[in-house]
Amino acid sequence: MPPEDADVLHGKGPAMGAVLAGAEPRNTLFTGSQRVAEKLALDLRGKVFLEDAGFDWKVLGPDVADVDYVAWQCDQDAYACSGQKCSAQSMLFAHNNWVKAGLLEKLKSRAASRQLSDLTIGPVLTWTTDAILGHTKRLLEIPGAKLLWGGRPLTGHTIPQCYGAVEPTAVSVPLAALADAGAFEAATTEVFGPFQVVVEYEDSELQLVLDALERMSHHLTAAIVSNDPKFLQHVLAHTVNGTTYAGLRARTTGAPQNHWFGPAGDPRGAGIGTPEAIRLVWSCHREVIYDYGPAPDGAKLKTT
């Protein structure tokens, strides 16, 4: 767009909030944290579209293929950009066929190869090291939980303590444990950093997986890794997310290229960039009815 058509404000959130409150815009599109999104919804009296935080999941179906590729994609989704992306893979539901095929070992190897020297891992801006390690400890207190990899601070750096510096981390949580409200809340807390929860399941436990997906509060983006049409149809029919990838190459972090995150099922769910999204978010639906006449003789009209 022409430069004069955009105003750019560089500053902290409270300053931007004050500008919005004073301007009283007809509509605002916000992308960012869930906490700020809910505050804006109140401050702007609902005149807002949101692309806010989301705990993004990936389900690996029972049909196993191309394990090396899927391991690469899972590593990219969870740990690229140090996990600091709204579409990062936060929870991986892995069918036990994938576990038997060695997927977790391949993921662990890829995670271990990330290092500060080539910036494949880096500082976390919104979680401190102590906070991430504390959350890891909290998850490990869930019965049956175990540390798969990571869980240690990075060493040999000068990253300030106000930022996070941890190894790519994964914690395994038993599917049955998610029935407990406290365990579910802990396991589905979004860490905006290189962190994921892994849940293994069997064929007979698919409904428990679907129940867990439905209980999540914000349905942003998701992935279903399978080439089985019946499995895909079943999971897609029983879940709701803004951008959902389905198929062997399914990923979560492809969502920014498709611009319809969500939160799905929320009337404030924002789209970004596509013609459909622009019409919905930045335009207002308007119908103009022309009725010039002629007017009938009012004296002859009956009262009804």
C-alpha positions, 0 to 999 in steps of 0.5 A: 500500500502507499506509505501514506495509507499506514500509520506505524506506532512503535511502542509498548502495549499500554501506549498502543492501548491508550491510542486505541481507547482515545481513537475509538476505532470502528474495528481493530484486528489484533494478533498477540497474546490471549490476555491482551486480546481479552482486555481489548475485547472489553476496552473496545466493547467487542469491536475487535477481531482476534488472532490470539494465543493458541495451544496448537496440537498435532495428531499422528494417525495409525498409518506410519510412513516416511518417519524421517520426514515427519520427525523433521517436520515435528522438530521444525514445528516445535522448536524452530524460532525457539518455539516462539510462534503462535502456531508452534506445535505445543502438544503431540499426540503420537499413535503408538505405531509411530513410537514403535517406529522410532519417531521419538528417538529421531525427534530427540536426536534432532532436538539435541543438534540445536545449538546457540552457535548456529542460532538453531536455538536461542533466547526466549523473550517472554519466559525466563529460564526458571519459569520454563524449568519450573513448568517442566517440574510441575508437569513431571509431578503428574503421575506417569509423566517423564522427561523425554529430552531437554529440561536443562538450561543452556550453558556457555552464553551471556543471555540476560536472566530476564530471558529464557535459555533452555534446551529444546524440551519435551515431557511425556504425559499419559493420556489417562492423566489428562482426565484430571482437571489440574493435570490437563490445565498444566499440560495445556499451558502454552509455553512460548518457547522450545517446549512441547508435551508428548502424549502416546495413544492406542487405537482404542483411545482415540475418543479420549484424544478427541475429548482432550482436543475439544476441551482446549479453550482456544482452537488456533491451528492444528495438524493431523498426520495421516494419509488414511481418508477415514481417519482424517475425516473422523478427526476433522469432523470432531475437532475445530481449529482455524487452520488445520493441515491434514495428510502426511505432510501436515504441519502446524507452522504452515498456518501463517501462510494461509492466514486463517488462524482463529480462535476457531468457533469464536465470532471474533476469530480473525483472518489475515491477508486473504481476500475473504479475510480482508472483506470480513475484517476490514470491511463492513457488510452493508445493504443499501435499499433505494425506495424513492416512491411514488408514495401511495395515497396515505388516506386510502391505506387501511390500518393493519 
